Amino acid sequence: MPKIPFAPSRLCLLIQAFVLLPAAAQTAPAPADAKTEALDTVVVSGIRASVRKALDTKEASNSQIEVIASEDIGKLPDTTIAESLARLPGMSAGIDRGNASQIVARGLGPRFVGATLNGREFASSEPDRAVRFEMFPSESVSGATIYKTQQADIAEGGIATTIDLQTVSPLDYKGRELSLKADANYYQLAASIGGAKKWSPRLGGIYVDQFANRTVGVALAFSYYDQPVLQDGVQNWGFDSGNGNKNPGIESWGFQNAVKNGTNKRSSVLGKLEYKPDATFALTGDVYAARSDIKEQQYIHTADTCQWANAGCAAAYSGSPTISGGYVTGGTLTNAALKTINGLWKQDMKDFATGLNAKWKLDDWQIDADLAHSTADRDTHWTAVELDMNNPGTGTLSWNFPKDGWSTYNFSADSGNPASFNNWTGETWGPTYAGTLHDKLDSEQLNFTRRLVFGDLNKLKFGLRATQREKRYDQTSWDYGWVQFNPSDLHRVAVSGRPDFVAFGNVENEITKLFGASTLSADGRTPSTNDLVAKDWRAKENSAAAYVQGDLNGSVGTLGYRGNVGLRLVHTSQTGYGNSLINNVVTPTQDGISYTRALPSLNLVLSLDENDENQLRFGMARALSRAPLDVMTSAQTVTIDPNGVNPTIVSGGNPRLKPMMADQIDLAYQRYFGKGNFFSAGLFYKQVKDYIGLASVACSYAGKAAYCTQQVNRDGGDVHGLELVYQQSFSNGLGLTTNYTYSTGNIKENGDQSGKTFVPISANGLMKGNGGLTVWYERNGFEARLSANHHTAYNRAPTWDSTLIQQNGAETWVSLNLSQKLDEHVSVRFGVENATNQKVFYTYSNDPYRQENFQFGRRFNVGVTYKL
């Protein structure tokens, strides 16, 4: 008969052993009995241990999940959990400043991905609900469980998936553990940018101990990463066939080349205290805090080409321009200007989460009570000043913007010579602004579990959960003028493959010196009308959920099965606040709705043999993802015809958005063979309703007919696909994991950012193909891992503006990691990230030749770990 999950079977004992022993798998003395001898055969270290640990957890689960398990204390496969998540089947990550950040899962974007920390939803520093997973370093996160099918006892919110990050549990270890590591990171792109920082440190550590006869456990972890921000990118400004076009192609407006040089200082601390005086009671308290402080100076060249520089400018070309697909994508212009801009971007993000959890076991009952509090803050600041050449229009500009290719340009004049520039500078690309985002989320949860024998029902769970969330953003913007300065304060910045730049040594210091100490401070300034209406917003959300779930174990004919069936009821009240502009008068407003949704779920695992090696898994559920918080503002711009002839025009937020809903089915065949070996073939289908997107629709305002442009609930569609996974561990120390996911669907976004028309484009997050291959080798303390992950092109919203959807081009990210143990305490390592120097390409949805491309360069690291 199939194994029963709650019986002391070999499988359960193996899982228990992996939880109780450190991932480093120090070997304990083995009593001479068969079960302990079986445990000894799997007490291994490093990559092989993490593979087996993850696979055993996956095999024992009643749901379809993916698992990330640490190889050792404080040792995840990657620098942050974001990189590890992006390697999993059906998963990918958007890149920000060269780092994996927001997750895309099974053809759906970040707003469909739920996230919890130790089972608790937490606040986010993004304006909507998305989580920046790079804020969780390997020192603080011991693993993750990714739920691809729904369960009634999991917090609602993730139609695509719910990702639960887990921190280390000190009482799961048998003794004191200490791991300290130090890395030196080298950034190849820095060698191409004059004055850029090439090397940076990364430090981290974790300490675990037990006291009072192992009734008290303590875990402390920290990380610090002084990462340089390095980026070279070109954005063309698009094309236009009007304005006196004289060429047989759609003319270019111009372009900008922005080179970023700065720092991103990331740090985190974790504290966890566990108290377990006996088998009937456990109390756990934990605190997690992380910070990312970005400060970057941007060297920017801008050039007007034809549509802004000249009316069609056919006569200005030296020779014939390059025409591709009907667009002018290159040419040489005489008497052209190349402007230089120094920009300053500052971004300070802070995440904080704390919680208290108590568990009581009373005979067949278990009671869990949990309290949690989390906050997230994000302060941003932007300004820029312009630097102009004495003779701006005397150079020859050559440019080439190949579609899906690397954009290049050249300028004949010396754009890096300070003597070529005049002595006036001032604010440009304004306004200058400072913005503050704050998110607070509190939750209370009470769960009851009862073991029973009632037919095929062997466990009953039910509980209540309440959350209170408030998120707001406030912005103040202003302008400052022009002053004279000494061009000798500028210096040359050489960037490989680009015309040289001139720049202030420290643009922030120079601006405050030239314009006054308070120039870049928002203190005492009054927000503009645009700030109040278009930027300032607040959203409140109170939710209550009740659930009941039964765990099943029985047989169908000669085959055994297990699983769970449940129902989750969710009631949410939401209110949006803002400042509306009604006939040019700023008026505070608020609005909102309440809704109740029922979320049934069913997960079944059919054992196709008595050893439970071949499984057929089925999941069926209804799930929801709530509206992005930043579009729930009540702020609207309202134009009313005083004569009452034309309809009222309304544009802005929509606090009455309902949640997006999905009915979904998952079916998978899984085979677990040998130790650490696995094959899976699965299908998934999600029918999404009340999809949220930008549109212009007939509406009403003040009881009269109106026309509204805003985010609305509209028809959705389906997303479905195929997922294949193969994993093999060989006896000679070699192993591999490979996966491929195909997804397709008919959900359409609006490619018209204005919302005035509907230009159908593929849904945010939908990629046709996504897959990866990891090959690893482990023997005698030596470990090697080579990983390659590829995805096809897909649409995403890479900026704060959720209406600006761009196509992220196909990418392949390759990494190599090597390590060698020198003795039982010390190991050394070497790694390469982005080994192939993958570049990133964005394409605007309604203009296939309007593109942005970026490069971040390779990253090398050498490091040492000391383990007690």
N, C-alpha and C positions, 0 to 999 in steps of 0.2 A: 504493500500500500504506500501511497505518497507520504512524505514526511509531514508531521503536524507542527506548525511553527512554534507552539507553546510546549511541546514535549522536549525533554532533554536529548534531542537527536544530535548526531554528529554535526550537522550543519549549524544548529544553534550554538553548540559548544565552540565551534570554530569561530563564529561571529563574536561570541563572548570573549574568546581569547584575544581576538584582534582589538577589541575595545579596551580590555584590561591591561594588555601589554603595550609598552611604548612601540611606536611605529618603527623605531630602530631595531626592535625585536631582539632584545638581549635574551639569551637562552637561559631558562631556568632549569634546575635539576628535575629530571623526569621520573616520577614514580613508574614502576613497572606495571602499568595497566594499559589496555589497548587504546582507550580514549585519549590518554595523555600522550601516548606514542603517536597517535594521529595528529595531535596538536603540534608535536615537535617537528613533524614533517613540513609544516607550513610556517614555522617561526623563522622567517627570513627577513632580510633587511633591504633598504633602498627601494629601487623602482619595482622590483618583483613583489615586495611586500605591499606597496601601495596599490598595485594592479590587483592583487588577490583580495585585499581588503575591500576595495571598491566593488569588485565583482561579486563577492559574497554578500555584501549589503544589497546590491541590485537583485541578486537571485532570491533573497529572502523576502523582498518587499512584495506587498500585495498590489502595488501600483507600478506603472511604468516610469522608471526613474533613471537618471544618470547620477554618478557619484564621483566626487573628487576626494581622494584620501591623501593625507600627507605622507611622504616617504619617511619622515623622521620628525621629531619634535621641532617645530618651527621651520619645516622644510617642505614647502609646496613646490611643484614642478617649475613655477615661474615666479617672477618678481612680485606680481599681484594676482589676486584671484581672477581679475578680468582676463588675463592672458590664458589662464587655465580653462575658464569657461568657454572661450572662443574656440578651443580645440575639440569640444564635445560634439557628438552627432547632432546635426540640425541647428547648431549654434554658430554665430559669428559676432564680430564686434566692430563698431565704428571707431575710427582712429581720431584722437585729438592730441595734437602736439607730439605725435609719434607714439602715443600710448593707447593700448586697447582701453575702451571706456564703456560706452553703452552697448547693451547686448541686443542682438536680433535673434529671434528663435522661430524656426519652422515657418518662415515666410511672413512673419509679423514683427513690426518694429518695437522700439523700447516702451511705448505706451501700453503695450499688451503684455509686458513682462513684469510680474510681481516679484517682490524681494522681501525677505525677512532675515533677521539676525537672531539666531537662537530661537526661531519660531515667532519672532515679534516683528511686525511691520515697523519701519523707521522712517524718519524725516529725510528729505532729499534736498541737495543744494541746486538741483536743476529746477527751472521754472514750472515744469509740468509735474510729472510724478516719476520720471525716469531716474535711475540710480547710476551714479558714476562708480563703477565697480573697481576702478583703479585706486580708490581711496581705502582699499582693504589689502594690506600687504601680507606676505606669506608668514611673517612672524606672528600675526594676530589671528589668522584664520587657519584652523586645523583641517577644514574640509568643507564640502558643500553637497547638498542634495538637491537635485533639479527634478521637480515633479512635472512630467509631461502629460499625465492624466490627473484629473481632479479628485480630491477627497473632501468629504464634508467637514473634517476636522482641521483643514488647512485654511488660513485666512484668504478670503476672496480677493480678486483683483488681477489675476494673471490668466488671460485667455490663452496666450501662447505657452507660458510656463510660469511656475513659481520657483524661485531660487532661494533656498534656505542656506545661509552661511552659518557655519558653526565655529565657535571658539573652543579652545582646549579645555578639558575637564580634568583638574588636577588629581582628583581621587581615582581616576581611571589608571593612573600610573602607580607602579609598585614602589617607587622611591623617588629620591631627589633627582631632578633632571635640570641641566643647564646647557644652553647652546648659545654661543656668541659668534657672530660672523662679521667680517669686514670685506668690502669689495672696493676696487678701483675701477671706474667705468670710463671708457674712452669713446668719444663721439667723433666719427669720421668726418661728418659734415663740418665740424668746427674748423678743420684744417682748410676749408674752402671759404671761410668767413673771417676777414681780418679782425683780430682782437677777441674772437670768440673763445670761450672756455672749453678746453678739450677734455680735461679730466674732471671727474667728480667722485666724491665718496658716497658709499652706501653702508650704513651700519645697522645692525639689528641683533636682537637677542630675546631669549625667553627663559624664564626660570619657573620651575614647578617643584613644589615640596608638599609634604604632609606632616601634620603635627597631632599631638594629643591622641596617641595610639591610632593614628590614621583616621580620626574622626573629623579632622579639619584639613582642607586642602587649599593651597594658595597657588595662583599662577600670575605672573607678571611678564609683560612683553613690551618691547619698544622697537621702533624703526625710525631711521632718519635717512633721507635721500636728497642730496643737493644736485638735482638734475638740471643740466642746461637746457633751455628752450632754444631749439635750432630748427629753422624752417626756411626754405626757399620756394617761393611760389609765384606763379603768374596767373592773373585773372584778366581775360579779355572782356570788354564791356558790351559785347553784343554787336548786332548788325542792324542795318536799316536800308531798305531799298528806296526810300524817299530822299528828299533834300537835294534834288538836282543830280542824282546819281548818273555818272557818265561812263561807267565801266559795265561790261557784261557780267556783272556779279553783284551780289548784295554786299554793300560796303561796311567796313568796320568802323566803330566809333572810337576805339582806342583800347588802352590796356594799362594795367599797373603790375609792377613787380615788387613784392614785399618780401624782405629778408628779415627774419626775426632772430634776435640775439638777446637771450635773457636767462633767468633762472626760475626753476620751479622747486621750491624747498618743501618737500613732503615729509611729514612726521606723524607718528601714531603711538598711542600707549593703550595698553589693555591691562585691567586688573580684574581678577576673578577670585571669589572666596566661596568655598563649599563647606558645609557643615552637615555631617551625617553620623549622628551618635549611635544609630542602630539601623536595622533593616526596614524600620517602619516610618522613618522621617528623614527628609533631606531638605536643606535650605541652601539656595545659591543666589549670590549677588554678584553682578558684574558691571563694569564701567568700560566703555570704549570711547576714545576721542582721537580724531584725525584732523590734520590740517594740510592744506595745499596752498602755498603762497607763491603766486606767479608775478614776476615783474620782468617785462620784456620791452626792449627798445626795438623799434621797427624802422628799417631803412627802406624807403619806398621811392620808386621811380614811376612816374605816370607820363603817358604820351597820348595826345590826341592824334588820331590818324587822318581819316578822310572826312567823315561826316561832321565832326566838330571842327577840325582844322580847316577844311576847305569844302566847298559845296560839290562833292563828288570827286574833286581833285585829280582827275585823270591826267591833267597836264603836269601835276607835281611829281608823278611817279618817274623814277629813273628806270626806263625799260618797262616791260609789262608786269603787272602784279600777278601773284599766284592766285589762281581761282580753283577751288575744290568744291564740288557739289553745288555750284552756283554761288558760293560765298568767296569773297576776297579774303584769303587766309595768309597773305604775305606780300611784301613789296619793299621797295626802297623809296623813301621820300626825302627830297632835298629841302633845306630851310625849315627843318622840323625843330620842335622844342621838346626837351626832356626835363620835366620838373622833378625836384627832389623834396621829399617830405620826411621829417623825423616824427615818428609816432611813439606814444607811450601807452602801454596797456598794463593795468594792474588788476589782479584777481586774487582775492583772499577767501578761501573756502574753509569752513570749520564744520565738522560733524561730531555730534556727541550723542551717545546712547547709553542708557543705564536701565537695569531691571532687577527685580527681586522675584524669585520663584520658590515656592514651597510645595513639597509633595508629602502626602500621608498615605500609608498603606494600612488598611484596616480589614483583615481577613481577605475577602474576595474583592474588596473595594480599593480604589486609589483615587485620591482627590488632589488635584493640581490647582494652585492659585498663582496668578502671575500679575505683576504690576510693572509697567514700563513707561519710560519717558525718553524722548529723543528730540534733538533740535538740529537744524542745519542752517548755516549762514553763508552768504556769498556777497562780498563787497567787490564792486567793479568800478574801474575808473579809466576813462579814455580821453586823450588829448593829442593834438598834432600841430606842428608848426611847419611852415613852408620855407624853403630855401631856393632862391632863383639865381640863375646864371646871369652875368652881365649882358651877354648876347644870346638870349635863349633860342632864337630862331635861326642860328647859323650852322647847325649841325645836320649831318645826313643820318637818317634813321632807317635801319633795315630790320624787318621783323618777319617772323615765321610762326604761324599758329596752326600746325597740322592737327587735324581732328584725331583725338585720342593719342596724341603725341606730345613730346616735350616742347614747350614754347620757348623760343629764343629771340633775342633782339640785340642790335649793336648800335652804337652812337659814335659818330666821328670825333666830336669834341671831347675834351678831357673833363668828364663829369665828376671826377674825384679830386680836382685841384681846387682848394679853398680860394685861391687867388682869382678863379674864374667866376666867383659869386659876389653879388652885391651885398651891401651892409644892412639890408632890411629883412626882418623876419616877423611872422605873426601867425596867429591861429588859422588853421585851415581844416577842411573836412569836419567842420563843426556840426553841432555844438560840442564843446567839452561837456562831459557829464560824469556824475557819480551815482551809482545805483546800489541799493541795499535789498537783498532778498533774505527773508527769514521764514523758516518753516518749523512748526512745533507739532508734535504728535504724541499724545498720551493714550495708553490702552490699559484695560483691565480685563482679565480673563479668568474663568473658573471652569474647570473640566472635571468630569466624573467618569470613572472607568469601572466596569463590573465584569469580572470573569464569571461565566456561567456555562451550563450545558443545557441547551434548549434546541434540540434538533441539530441543524447545521450551524446554528448561531452560538459562538463560543466567547464572544466579548461584546459588550455594549458600552458605547461611549456617548456622552452628551455633554453639552456645555453652553456657556454664554460668553460673549466677547463684546466689549464696548470700546470705541475709539473716539477721540476728540482731536480734530486737526484744524490748524489755522495757518495759512500761508499768505504772505504779502510781499509786494515789491514796491519800493519808493525810489523815484529818480529825480534828481535836480540837474538841470543843464544850464549852461551859460556860455558866453563868448567873451573873448578879450581881443585887443586890437593888434597893431603892428608897432614895432620899435626898431631903432637902429642898434646894431651890434658890430663887433669887430670880427670880420671873416677869419682872422687868424685863430679864433677860438674853435674853428672847425678843424677836423682832421679827415684824412682819406681812409675809406674803408673799402678794401678790395674783396670782391666776391667772385670766386671762380666761375667763369662762363657768363658773367654779367658785366656791363659797364660799371666802373667804380662809382661809389657813393661818397658824399661828404656827410659828416654827422658831428653833432656835439658829443663830447665825451660822456656826458650824463645829461640827457635831455630834460629830466625832471629838475635837476639842480639849475640848469641854464635858464629854464623858463621862470623859476622863482627868482633868480637873480635879475633877469631882464624885466619882468613884469610885476614883481612884488611877491612877498612871502605867502600871501593869501590867494594867489592867482589860481592855484589848483585845489583849493579847499572849497567844499560846498557849505561850510558853516556860515550861517547868516544870510544865505541866498534864498530867494523865493523861487519855487518851481514854476516853470513856464506853463502856459495853458496846454501846450502839447504834452508836457510831463504829466500834468494832472489828469488829462483825458486819455491819452494813449499809453502811458507808461505805469502810472500808479494804480495798483489794484490789490484787492484782498479777497480771499475765499475762506469760508468756514464750512466744516463738514463734520457732522456727528453721525456715527453709525452704531447700530446694535445688531448683533448676529446671534442666532441660536441654532444649534445643530444636534442631530442625533445620527449615530453611525453604528452599524453592526458589523463585526468581523465574522466571516464565514469560513467553515472548514467542513468538507463532506466529500461525497463521492457521487459520480454520475456513471452508473453501470460499474465497470471495473476500473474507471479512472477517478482519481482524486482531484478535488479542486479546493481552492481557497480564495479569499477576496474580501471585499467590503462593499456595503451598500449604505447610502446615507442621504440625508436631506439637510441643507443649510438654508435658513431663512435670514434675509438681510433687509434691514430698514435703514435708510439714509436720509438725512435732511441736509441740504446744502444751501448756502447763501453766498451770493457774490456782491461785492461792494465796489464802488468806483465813482468817478466824477464824469457825468455826462455833459456834453456841450449841446445845449438846446437853444437853437437860434442865437448862437454866439455867447450864451450865458452858461458859465460853469455851475453845475448843480449836482450836489452829492446824491447818489441813488443807491438802491439796493433791491435785490430780487432773488428768488430762488424757488426750489421745489423740494418735495419729499417723494420718495418712491420705495416700494417693497418688492423684492424679487425672491423667488424660490429657486434654489440651485440643487437639483437632485444629482446623484453620482452613483456609479456602479463600476467596480473593478473586479475582474475574475481572472484567476490563474488556473488553467487546466493542466495537470501533470500528465504527460503522455507516456510516462514509464514510472516504475516503482522507485527509481532513484531520483526522480524529479530533475533529471538532466535535460529533458525536452519539455518545453512549456509553450502553451498557447495562451497569450494574454489578450484580454479584451477590456476596453474601457469605454464608458458612455457617460456623458455628463452635460450639464448646462453651466456655463461660466460667465463671468462679467468682468469688464474692465471699465473703471469709472472715467469720466471726462477729465482731460488735462486741467489742472487747477488754474493755469495762467489764462485760459480762454473763458473761464467762468466769471470774469469781471462783469459788473453791470454797467460799466462805462460805455456810453454810446454817443456818437455824433448824430444829432437829429436836426434835419432841415425841414421846416414846415413852411409851406407856401402861404403867405399872409392872405392871398386872395382865395385860398381854398380850392384852386383849380387842379394843380398837380399833386400827386400823392406825396405823402411824407417820406423822406429818404432817411433810413436809419442804417448806421454801420457801427460795428464794435463787438463787444463780447456777448456771451450768451449764458447767463447763470441758470437757465432752465434746461440745460442739456441733460438728457437721460444717459444712463450707462450703456455702453456697447455690450451686447449679449451674443453668446455663441453656443450653439448646440454642436457637440463634437463627439466623434467616434474614433477609437484607436484599436487596431488589431495588429498583433505581432507574434511571430514565431521566434522563440529563443532557445538556443542550445548551449548548455554549459557542459563542457567536456574537459577532462583532465583538470589540472590546477592552473588557473589563470587563463583559460581558453574559453572563447565565447563567439557565437555567431547569432545574429538577429536580422530578421527581415520584417519590416512593419509598414503599415499604411495608416495615414491619419487624414481626417476630414473635419473641417470646422465651417459651420454655416453661421456667418456673422450678421447680426441684425442691429439696427439703430447705429450704423457706422457714423462716426463724427467726421465731418469734412466741411470745407469752406464752400459757401454757395450764396447766390442772390435769389431770394424767394419772396413771394407775396406774403405779407404779414399784416399785423394791425398795430397801431400805436394810438394810445388815448382813445380807444374805441373806434378808430377810423382806419380805412385801408391805407397800407403803407408798403414800402419796398425795403427789405432788410438784407444787408450783406454781412454775414457772420458765420461762425461755425454752427452747423445744424446737424441734427440726427436725420439721416437719410437712408435709403436702401443700401444694404451692404453687399453681400455675396459670399462666396465660399473660397476657402484656401484648403488645398489637399495635396498630398504628396506621398512619396515613398522614402523609406529610411533603411539603409543597410549598414551593418556594423560587423567587423571581423577582428578578433583579437587572439593572438597566439603567443604563448611563452614556451620557448624551447629549452631543452635540458642543458644546452651548452652555454646558457647565459644570454642568448639572443631572444628578442621579443619584438612584436609589432602590433600596432593597432591602426586600423583604417576604417573610415566611414564615408558614406556618401548619402546626401539627401537631395531629392528632387522635389520641388514644390511649385505649384501653379495655382492660379485662382482668377476670379473675375471681379474682384473688388477694385474700384477705380477711385483715385484721388483726382482733385481738380488741379491741373497744371497751370491755371491762370491765377496768379497770386492776388490779383485784384478782386477775384470772386465774381466779376461782372459777367463772365461767360463760363462755360464748363468745358475744359479741355481734358479729356480723360487720359490719365496715365496710370501705371501700375501702382498698387497699394504700397505704402511705406513699409519697407522690410521684405518685400517679396523678391526672392532671388531664385532663379531656375535651378541652379546647381550650387551645392556647398559640400565640401568634403575635405578630408585630411588624412595624412599618413604620418605616423610616428614609429620610428625604428629605434630600439634601444638595446644596449648590451651591458651586462653587469657580471663581473667576475673578479674575485680576489680584491675587493675594495675599489675596483675601477668601475666607473659608470660613464656611459655615453648615450646621448639622446639626440636624434635628428628629427625635427618635425617640420612638416610643410602643410599649410592650410590654404585652401583656395575657395573663392566664391565668385560667382558670375556677377554681372552688373545688377544693381538694385537701387530703388529710390529710398532716400532718407532725408531727414531735416537736420542738417549738421549745425545749424545756428539756433539762436534763441527764438527766431521767428519761425513758428511751427507751420506757417503758410508757405514758407520758402522751401519747397521740396526739390532736391537735386538728385540726379542719378550718380551714384557712386560706382565708378568703373570696376571691372573685374580685377581682382588682386590675388596674389599668392605670397603669403608670409612664411618665411623660412627661419628657423632658429636651430642652433647647435649648442649643446651643453655637455661639458666633460668634467669629471671630478675623480679624484684619487685620494683614498685614505692613506695617510702616512703612518698612523698608528691608531689605537682605539680612541684617541682624543682629537686628533688633528686631521683635517682633510683640506685639500686645495681644489680649486675649480677654475674653469675657463669657459666663457660663453660668447656667442655671437647672436645678436637679435637683428632681424631684417637683413639676413645674410646676402640676399640678392638685390638689396637697395630698391625695394619695391616703391614705386611712386604712386601717388593718389590722384585720381582724376574725378572731378565733378562736372556734370553737364546739366545745364538749365533745361527744365522739362519741356518748354515750348520753343527751344532754339538749339538744335543739335550741334551747332558749331560754336555756341557760346560756352566756353569751358574755363575751369580753373584747374591748375595742376600744382602739386606740392611734392617736395621731397624732404625726408627727415634724416636720411643717411643710416648707415650701419652703427650698431652699438656693440662694443666689446667690453667684456668684464673679466677681471681676474680677482680671485678672492680666497679667503681662508676661513675655515670654521673650526672653532674649538668646542668640543662637547665633553661635559663632565660624565 
